[in-house]
Amino acid sequence: MIDKTSSEIAVQASRHPHISKTSLWLKKGVPTGALVVLALFPLLQIAFDGYNYWLHMLLYVFLYVIMATSWNLIGGYAGYISLGHNVFFGIGAYLSGMVFVFFQISPFLTAPITGLIAMLGGLLFGLIALRTRGSTFIISTIALVLLVTELLDNWKLTGGTNGLPMSMITLEGQYAKIPYYYYLLVIMVLSIFTSYLIRHSKFGLGLRAISQDEIKTEVAGIPTRRYKILAFGISGLFIGMAGAIWGSYLTYLRPSIFLPVNIGTTIVLMAILGGKGTVSGPAIGAAIMIAVNEFVVAKLGATELNIVVTGLILILVLLYFPEGIVGTLKAKNLLPSFLDWG
Amino acid sequence: MGTLVVENIVAGYGSGPNILRGLSLTIEAGKTYCIIGPNGAGKSTLVKVIAGLLKPREGRIMYKGEPINGLRADQVLQRGICYVPSDRSLFPDMTVKENLRMGGYILRNSSLVEKRIEQIFIQFPILKEKRSQMAKTLSGGQQQLTSIARAMVLKPELIMLDEPSLGLAPKVVQQIFGTIAILRDQGLTILLVEQNARKGLENADQGVVLDLGMNSFERPAVEVLHDPRIQELYLGKRSRPLQAEAAQ
């Protein structure tokens, strides 16, 4: 026991005092470098063409990083698992898409407003559903997705199950993906930055307390319900924006693209894989899961087998990283400093 | 000034029976009270009612001349009454420092909270040493200390400790009572609920004996400590009911 304590002190000591200049440089340099590379990447496509596949994959990663990071605000920090976060995705896509179809206003302009409306929707839903907790809450989020699906499936204005076609962006194929790329990149950076700010704020401390023991948190003087509703709302903001952009990117809106329950669960899986409750975890989880899935599909084809292999990999990772990749490495003090954002 | 008056409190849990059945008690500022009594006497229930965690069915609680029964727990906290529950109530997956910050959550001024935490670190260096460690990795005594320190972040006037020695080794119990002595020296009003009656009374000014949630029998702690009937009570032989004594 004594040995353990002293070794723990040693670990603390090695971790905390004067962080060396190189590690500080790495901590800031690596994320900045990655961002610069991502920002410059489309130049390859502009100059040489032939990189559209990679642009598409990165767009896909950005989208899921945004969703997993946003989900983490309520699901990771506050511990309220929502399986229906793709509802914001659908709301964003349909709102902006309909405005585009009926009023010809570009989703690039309406996306921020759509995000805000998605956030309002989140606050409203949270106001009702966050009276419950545990499995009841989880089921209520699934019910929300089913409800919105039902609505969009049967609403003539949105084309029902047939969906709503939108005209394509007026750019040559070589450049068509680039505006979407930068837009989603910006939303992604904003969502991660928001997550970082919340993680290091008093609000974030309160949310994390809620995830551990709601009654104790209440006793400490935190208006837990208000906090949860707010976190739920904010988590809808960037997903709503991303939905607007994604809808325009696909040029087609259909409930089956945005609202299947398995999109909601994929978001959760990504966050858990990377480490829910950490800032960088959900982003890492999303990137890894998409990369693995793409690799498996490339090797095995889009058969049922790829799902089995992806599942196996997930099981293996979580067996050895029970708190997710970032979460477990952090708990063992093995996380590289450039991924330790709190 | 900071007198706490409990008047004819009746309280119980859910739709269950009354645990406190018309209890009255006066807590004077700056003194240390040790509440003892057999299991089920309502010791913990009393502090929970004062802390605002349990609404009394009848009766009222006055603090500084104002009623505080019916206030929420955080409102009671705002008035300067802190409660340290027997399960320590730390957030296990937060560091010691974060737990202390949770203690000062209701204060708007976060630099004040940081300042007070620094003061606490000076007073209890072990907490400074462990500040980045998860609370769940601390020993029982360190957890109890963190729990008390967390209440101190609010600079309360009245602190209620529910069985601080619960589940601790004798040597650690000694340390905890040492901590309580420091709080006494700072002039805090302390309400101590203890199973370890001897230790508790030795460290208190006044002894309060609770029996079946009805009567409180209050004497200077030294007297209670040497009262043969109290010792009898704790041996489990209750030959004479205390009601008669309290009624006088």
Chai-1 contact restraints between the chains, C-beta under 6 A:
chainA,res_idxA,chainB,res_idxB,connection_type,confidence,min_distance_angstrom,max_distance_angstrom,comment,restraint_id
A,Q12,B,S132,contact,1.0,0.0,6.0,A-B,restraint_1
A,A209,B,F91,contact,1.0,0.0,6.0,A-B,restraint_2
A,A209,B,M102,contact,1.0,0.0,6.0,A-B,restraint_3
A,Q212,B,F91,contact,1.0,0.0,6.0,A-B,restraint_4
A,Q212,B,D93,contact,1.0,0.0,6.0,A-B,restraint_5
A,K216,B,S89,contact,1.0,0.0,6.0,A-B,restraint_6
A,V219,B,A73,contact,1.0,0.0,6.0,A-B,restraint_7
A,A220,B,M102,contact,1.0,0.0,6.0,A-B,restraint_8
A,A220,B,Y105,contact,1.0,0.0,6.0,A-B,restraint_9
A,G221,B,D74,contact,1.0,0.0,6.0,A-B,restraint_10
A,G221,B,L77,contact,1.0,0.0,6.0,A-B,restraint_11
A,G221,B,Y105,contact,1.0,0.0,6.0,A-B,restraint_12
A,G221,B,I106,contact,1.0,0.0,6.0,A-B,restraint_13
A,I222,B,Y105,contact,1.0,0.0,6.0,A-B,restraint_14
